[in-house]
Structures are given as structure tokens and as C-alpha cells.
Amino acid sequence: MKKKIVIAGGTGFIGKHLSDYFTQKEYQVIIISRQPGTVSWQDQSGIIAALEDAEMLINLAGKSVDCRYNEKNKKEILLSRTETTMALGEALKRCQRPPELWLNSSTATIYRHAEDRPMTENEGEIGTGFSVGIATQWEKALFDFHLPQTRLVALRIAIVLGKDGGVMIPLKRLVKFGLGGQQGNGKQMFSWIHQEDLKNIILFIQQNKSLSGVYNCSAPNPIPNQVFMRELRKAMRIPFGFPSPKWLLEPGAFLIRTETELILKSRWVIPEKLISAGFTFKYDTIDKAFEDIIN
């Protein structure tokens, strides 16, 4: 029988990267999503059949937070995470041979705005506000399940950097148009992870069967926003970029239908548990990441 994994919400930037990797490794990759040609979220029996005998379930489902936080969008952001997580848990309970590992996406935004010290899994302080509330309810939906045959892991993922999608597309566009200076006061910390290291973390957790609970998925060397933007300009060989002060970001975010929190919140996150478990990052510094992504 061919090896099998299931990726829920697997049609986005991260999901496609993982799907391509496991397909190349000759896995049968089954996608659960709202897209044609995949297992539908309304097809409970199809979800159960997909999960039966799978090695691993990776859940990435959730409406993008790159939008205005009006009431309609806030409801969709929450329910697209909690309801899909609960649907997967209920399906796993009905499996005879469920996957040994369930990796559920979460977010590094769960921690408070931090300019004073880094946030680790053991010493980090959970923040307040809409985004934090989403993250805590998302993780609760996962860990409320008791599944004796399945390890549960929540991946608190920082901003993912990669060549073919995600945040790098608009950031590179800003730099090309001369707007690649610091955003806000530039002191807010920027926690990030290369898409290749995120994939390797998933493989590492799969192979190390004693690992469960929450894990910060972020490179071990976060940097201030002003340093991040400077290094991006350097990698793109563009010497100057106009800064974007907070007063300019507010109307700009409104015009492009997003929120300034995505830029201005200081995310200072350290992957303490992964490092302690022996995980080694291929792209541990931003210059290494940009050398791969930009060139």
C-alpha cells in the first residue's frame, strides 16, 4: 500500500509546497479543501476514508488574516479555523486506524507584543485582542480532543518566507518601487521562518515520536523590522527605500483592505523546544534565507 498523508487546507502557499514535497517522495497526498478536485469539508465519510491508514494529518485550513477586521471577516477567520479543526477531530475519532500524528497550524501571534524580551513556549506570555483570541480558541479546539492513537501538535508558525508566494511577493514589490524602508518605528521584532525549515520541522516532529504539544516554528534569530527591510534591500541590490511611518500605514492598510497589526505588532518568538529537541535550522539567519529566496 502506498504511503499516505492528508493535508487539510492544502491549496495555499504552504500547503502546495508540502504537497509537492511529499508527492516527490511518492506519498499519496490527499487534500481536504473547498477547491474542486479535493475532498470536500462537507464530505464527512470522504474525510474519514482519507484519514484511515494515513501516516500524518497536517491541518492548515483557515481564512487569510490579510483582510479588514470587520465583523463578517472576523467571524469567518475564527470559524474557518475552529470548525475545521473540530471536524477533523470528530473524523479521527471514527477511524479504525487513524494517523499517528496530527499537526495543526497555529500562529506565533498568540504571544503579546514584545519589544522587551523573547517569547518561548515555556516563558512566553499570551497576549490579548482579536488575533490572540483566534489563536487560543484554535489551539483549544485541537487539544480538547483526547485521541489515544494520535499525537497532537500545534505549530505556532511565524511569518513564512519562500520564493513562490506568501509575504515575499508584496514585500519585494514595495522594495522595487522604492518603498522598502522601515515600517512604523522599525523597532518591532520580526519573527520569520523559511518554508524549507517549516517542512523540515514537520518531518522532525514526525520522526521524533516523543514530541507533542505546542512548538514555536520560527527561525532562532528574529530581527527588528528596520533590519529586515535593510537586508531585503541589500539582497535585491536596491540601496534606498522610503520609510512608512504609522500615520501613513493606517490609510494605506485601509485602501488595500488589510490591517496594520500584520506589520506593526512586535513578534519576538524563539523556538526553544525545537532547539532543545535537537532540531537544526538550515536557514537560521535572514541573510541565508534571502540568499536562497531572492537569488
C-alpha positions as CSV (number, residue, x, y, z in Angstrom):
1,M,0.0,0.0,0.0
2,K,1.3,3.5,-0.9
3,K,2.2,5.7,2.0
4,K,-0.4,8.4,2.6
5,I,-0.7,11.8,4.2
6,V,-3.6,14.2,4.4
7,I,-3.2,18.0,4.2
8,A,-6.3,19.9,5.2
9,G,-6.4,23.4,3.7
10,G,-3.6,22.3,1.4
11,T,-4.2,24.6,-1.6
12,G,-2.4,27.6,-0.3
13,F,1.3,28.7,-0.3
14,I,2.5,26.4,2.5
15,G,0.2,23.5,1.5
16,K,1.3,23.4,-2.1
17,H,5.0,23.3,-1.0
18,L,4.3,20.4,1.3
19,S,2.1,18.6,-1.2
20,D,4.9,18.9,-3.9
21,Y,7.5,17.6,-1.5
22,F,5.5,14.5,-0.3
23,T,4.4,13.7,-3.9
24,Q,8.0,13.7,-4.9
25,K,8.7,11.3,-2.1
26,E,6.0,9.0,-3.6
27,Y,3.4,9.6,-1.0
28,Q,-0.3,9.6,-1.8
29,V,-1.3,13.2,-0.8
30,I,-4.9,13.8,-0.2
31,I,-6.1,17.4,0.1
32,I,-9.2,18.5,2.1
33,S,-10.4,21.9,1.0
34,R,-13.2,23.8,-0.7
35,Q,-11.5,23.6,-4.0
36,P,-12.7,21.3,-6.9
37,G,-10.8,18.0,-7.2
38,T,-10.2,17.7,-3.4
39,V,-12.1,16.1,-0.6
40,S,-14.9,18.5,0.5
41,W,-15.3,19.7,4.1
42,Q,-19.0,18.6,3.7
43,D,-18.0,15.0,2.8
44,Q,-17.5,13.5,6.3
45,S,-17.3,10.0,5.1
46,G,-14.7,11.1,2.5
47,I,-12.6,12.7,5.2
48,I,-12.8,9.6,7.4
49,A,-11.7,7.4,4.4
50,A,-8.9,9.9,3.6
51,L,-7.6,9.7,7.2
52,E,-7.8,5.9,7.5
53,D,-4.3,4.4,7.4
54,A,-2.7,7.8,6.8
55,E,0.7,8.4,8.4
56,M,0.1,12.0,9.2
57,L,-2.6,14.8,9.2
58,I,-1.5,18.3,8.6
59,N,-4.2,21.0,9.1
60,L,-3.5,24.4,7.5
61,A,-7.1,25.4,7.0
62,G,-8.2,29.0,7.7
63,K,-9.3,32.2,6.0
64,S,-6.4,34.5,5.4
65,V,-5.9,37.2,8.1
66,D,-4.8,39.6,5.3
67,C,-8.1,41.5,5.3
68,R,-10.0,44.2,7.2
69,Y,-11.2,43.0,10.6
70,N,-14.9,43.8,10.2
71,E,-17.5,41.6,11.9
72,K,-18.0,39.4,8.8
73,N,-14.3,38.7,8.3
74,K,-13.7,38.2,12.0
75,K,-16.4,35.5,12.2
76,E,-15.0,33.8,9.1
77,I,-11.4,33.9,10.4
78,L,-12.5,32.2,13.6
79,L,-14.9,29.6,12.3
80,S,-12.7,28.6,9.3
81,R,-10.1,27.5,12.0
82,T,-12.1,26.1,14.8
83,E,-14.9,24.4,12.9
84,T,-12.4,22.6,10.5
85,T,-10.3,21.5,13.5
86,M,-13.3,20.1,15.2
87,A,-14.5,18.4,12.1
88,L,-11.1,16.7,11.7
89,G,-11.1,15.6,15.4
90,E,-14.5,14.1,15.1
91,A,-13.5,12.2,11.9
92,L,-10.3,10.9,13.6
93,K,-12.5,9.5,16.5
94,R,-14.3,7.4,13.9
95,C,-11.2,6.0,12.3
96,Q,-10.2,2.4,13.0
97,R,-6.5,3.1,12.0
98,P,-6.1,6.9,12.4
99,P,-2.8,8.7,11.6
100,E,-0.2,8.6,14.4
101,L,0.4,12.3,14.2
102,W,-1.9,15.3,13.8
103,L,-0.1,18.6,13.2
104,N,-2.5,21.6,13.5
105,S,-1.5,25.0,12.4
106,S,-1.5,27.8,14.9
107,T,0.3,31.2,14.9
108,A,3.2,33.0,16.7
109,T,0.8,35.9,17.0
110,I,-0.6,34.2,20.1
111,Y,2.1,35.9,22.2
112,R,1.9,39.5,23.3
113,H,3.5,42.5,21.5
114,A,7.1,42.1,22.8
115,E,9.9,44.6,22.5
116,D,11.4,43.8,25.9
117,R,12.2,40.1,25.7
118,P,11.7,37.0,23.5
119,M,8.7,34.7,23.9
120,T,9.3,30.9,24.3
121,E,6.8,28.1,24.7
122,N,7.5,27.9,28.4
123,E,8.1,31.5,29.3
124,G,6.1,33.4,26.7
125,E,3.1,35.5,27.7
126,I,-0.2,35.0,25.8
127,G,-1.4,38.4,24.5
128,T,-4.8,40.0,24.2
129,G,-7.0,41.1,21.4
130,F,-8.8,39.7,18.4
131,S,-5.8,37.8,16.8
132,V,-4.7,36.3,20.1
133,G,-8.3,35.2,20.8
134,I,-8.4,33.4,17.5
135,A,-5.2,31.6,18.2
136,T,-6.2,30.5,21.7
137,Q,-9.6,29.2,20.5
138,W,-7.9,27.4,17.6
139,E,-5.5,25.6,19.9
140,K,-8.3,24.8,22.4
141,A,-10.3,23.2,19.6
142,L,-7.3,20.9,18.9
143,F,-6.3,20.0,22.5
144,D,-9.9,19.4,23.6
145,F,-9.7,16.1,21.8
146,H,-8.4,13.0,23.5
147,L,-7.2,10.7,20.8
148,P,-5.2,7.8,22.3
149,Q,-3.7,6.7,18.9
150,T,-2.8,10.1,17.7
151,R,-0.2,12.6,18.8
152,L,-1.4,16.2,18.8
153,V,0.9,19.1,17.9
154,A,0.1,22.8,17.5
155,L,2.6,24.6,15.2
156,R,2.9,28.3,16.3
157,I,4.1,29.4,12.9
158,A,5.9,32.7,12.4
159,I,5.7,34.6,9.0
160,V,6.8,32.1,6.3
161,L,9.3,33.2,3.7
162,G,9.6,31.5,0.4
163,K,10.3,32.0,-3.3
164,D,6.9,31.3,-4.8
165,G,4.3,33.1,-2.6
166,G,3.3,34.4,0.7
167,V,4.5,37.7,2.2
168,M,7.6,38.0,0.0
169,I,5.6,38.9,-3.1
170,P,4.2,42.2,-1.7
171,L,7.5,43.0,0.2
172,K,9.6,42.7,-2.9
173,R,7.1,44.9,-4.8
174,L,7.5,47.5,-2.1
175,V,11.3,47.5,-2.4
176,K,11.2,47.7,-6.2
177,F,9.0,50.8,-6.1
178,G,11.4,52.5,-3.6
179,L,9.1,51.9,-0.5
180,G,11.3,49.4,1.2
181,G,12.2,51.4,4.3
182,Q,11.3,50.6,7.8
183,Q,7.6,50.4,8.7
184,G,6.4,52.3,11.8
185,N,9.4,53.0,14.1
186,G,11.1,49.9,12.7
187,K,11.9,48.6,16.2
188,Q,9.1,45.9,16.2
189,M,10.6,42.4,16.1
190,F,10.1,40.3,13.0
191,S,9.9,36.6,13.6
192,W,10.1,34.5,10.4
193,I,10.8,31.1,9.1
194,H,12.0,29.8,5.7
195,Q,9.4,27.4,4.1
196,E,12.1,24.7,3.8
197,D,12.7,24.8,7.6
198,L,9.0,24.6,8.2
199,K,8.8,21.5,6.1
200,N,11.8,20.0,7.9
201,I,10.2,20.8,11.3
202,I,7.2,18.7,10.2
203,L,9.4,15.8,9.3
204,F,11.4,16.2,12.5
205,I,8.3,16.0,14.7
206,Q,7.0,13.1,12.7
207,Q,10.3,11.1,13.2
208,N,10.6,12.0,16.9
209,K,7.6,10.3,18.4
210,S,8.0,11.7,21.9
211,L,7.2,15.3,20.7
212,S,3.7,16.6,21.3
213,G,2.1,19.9,22.5
214,V,2.9,23.4,21.2
215,Y,6.0,24.3,19.2
216,N,7.2,27.7,18.0
217,C,8.0,27.4,14.3
218,S,10.3,30.4,13.9
219,A,14.0,30.9,13.0
220,P,16.2,31.3,16.1
221,N,17.3,34.8,15.1
222,P,14.4,37.2,14.8
223,I,15.3,40.8,13.9
224,P,13.8,44.3,14.1
225,N,11.7,45.4,11.2
226,Q,14.3,48.0,10.1
227,V,17.0,45.4,9.9
228,F,14.7,43.0,8.0
229,M,13.9,45.7,5.4
230,R,17.5,46.8,5.1
231,E,18.6,43.2,4.5
232,L,15.9,42.7,1.9
233,R,17.0,45.9,0.0
234,K,20.6,44.6,0.2
235,A,19.6,41.2,-1.2
236,M,17.7,42.9,-4.0
237,R,20.6,45.4,-4.7
238,I,18.3,48.4,-4.1
239,P,20.2,50.9,-1.9
240,F,17.4,53.0,-0.6
241,G,13.8,52.7,0.5
242,F,11.4,55.4,1.8
243,P,10.1,54.6,5.3
244,S,6.4,54.1,6.1
245,P,5.5,55.9,9.3
246,K,2.5,54.7,11.3
247,W,0.3,57.6,10.2
248,L,0.9,56.6,6.6
249,L,0.3,52.9,7.2
250,E,-3.2,53.4,8.6
251,P,-4.8,54.8,5.5
252,G,-2.7,52.6,3.3
253,A,-3.9,49.5,5.1
254,F,-7.5,50.7,4.7
255,L,-7.0,51.2,0.9
256,I,-5.6,47.7,0.3
257,R,-8.1,46.1,2.7
258,T,-5.7,44.8,5.4
259,E,-4.7,45.7,9.0
260,T,-1.6,47.4,10.3
261,E,-1.3,44.8,13.1
262,L,0.2,42.5,10.5
263,I,3.1,45.0,10.1
264,L,3.4,46.8,13.4
265,K,3.0,44.0,16.1
266,S,6.3,43.1,17.6
267,R,6.6,39.3,17.3
268,W,9.7,38.2,19.2
269,V,9.5,34.4,19.2
270,I,12.2,31.8,19.9
271,P,11.9,28.1,19.0
272,E,13.2,26.9,22.4
273,K,11.5,23.5,22.4
274,L,12.7,22.6,18.9
275,I,16.3,23.6,19.7
276,S,16.2,21.6,22.9
277,A,14.9,18.6,21.0
278,G,17.9,18.8,18.6
279,F,16.4,20.4,15.5
280,T,18.9,22.3,13.3
281,F,17.8,25.1,11.1
282,K,19.1,25.3,7.6
283,Y,18.2,29.0,7.3
284,D,18.8,30.3,10.8
285,T,19.7,33.9,9.8
286,I,17.9,36.3,7.4
287,D,20.9,36.6,5.1
288,K,20.9,32.9,4.4
289,A,17.1,33.0,3.8
290,F,17.4,35.9,1.4
291,E,20.3,34.3,-0.5
292,D,18.0,31.4,-1.3
293,I,14.8,33.3,-1.8
294,I,16.0,36.3,-3.8
295,N,18.7,34.7,-6.0
